[in-house]
Amino acid sequence: DQLGLTDMVCDGGNGIVIDGSLVELEPLDRDACIRVLEECDRKGMLWGVSITDTQERLTRDARFADAVHDTYMNTTVDPTLDFHDLPLFYKLFIPCTVEEESRLASLANVPTARFSPYVLFVEPVDKGRGVKRMMEHYGAPLSDAVVFGDGMNDLSMFLPSWTCIAMGNARPQLKERANYVTADVDKDGILLACRHFGWI
C-alpha cells in the first residue's frame, strides 16, 4: 500500500493479488504434506504447519518455537493437534539441519526451501507459474513480463519466455540464465536496470 502496488504474485507463485485483494491462493498437496508429517512423527522430528494465509502456525510440541529461531511467525502450541484433521496446508516448518533433512524421504514429493540453517520450509517455490497466471489474467503476452531475482527461490522465474534480470548480488545460477545483470539490490539495481532498458 505504501508503494502504491496493487497487484502481485505471492506465496511462492501460488497466490495472486489483484487490485489489493487476494483472488487466488492454492494450498500445498494435502496428501503429500500428511506423508511428510507422518514421517516426522515416526522419526521424532518436530514440525509446525500454517493452515491460514496469516502469520499464524500450529504445532503439537512446545519445543518447536525455540527450535526454529525466528520471531516473524506467531506459534500456537496444541498438544492435542492431529494434522490428519486439518483441511489444508499452506506451509510446513521442520526444524532440522541440512544433514537431518536427508532422513525424510517424503520430502521428494513436496517443494522445499531453506532460508535458515535451523529450519526447512515446505512451501510453494514456482514463482514462474505465478507470473504466467498473472499475465493470463490480464491477457498480456508473456514476452512483456520482466522478472528480477537474486536467490535460488527466484530460479523458477528465470525462463526464456520473458526478460530475466539478475541482481549484482545474485547467485551464479541466476546470472547464467539472465538476459541482463544489474547492480546489487541495495545499490539501486532495479532502478538502474529499468533505466538501462528505457522503461523509466
Secondary structure, DSSP 8 states (H G I E B T S, - for coil): -TT----EEEGGGTEEEETTEEEEE----HHHHHHHHHHHHHTT---EEE-SSSSEEEES-TTHHHHHT--SSEEEE-TT--GGG-S--SEEEEE--HHHHTT-GGGGGS-EE-SSSSEEEE----HHHHHHHHHHHHT--GGG-EEEE-SGGGGGG--TTSEEEE-TT--HHHHHH-SEE-S-GGGTHHHHHHHHTT--
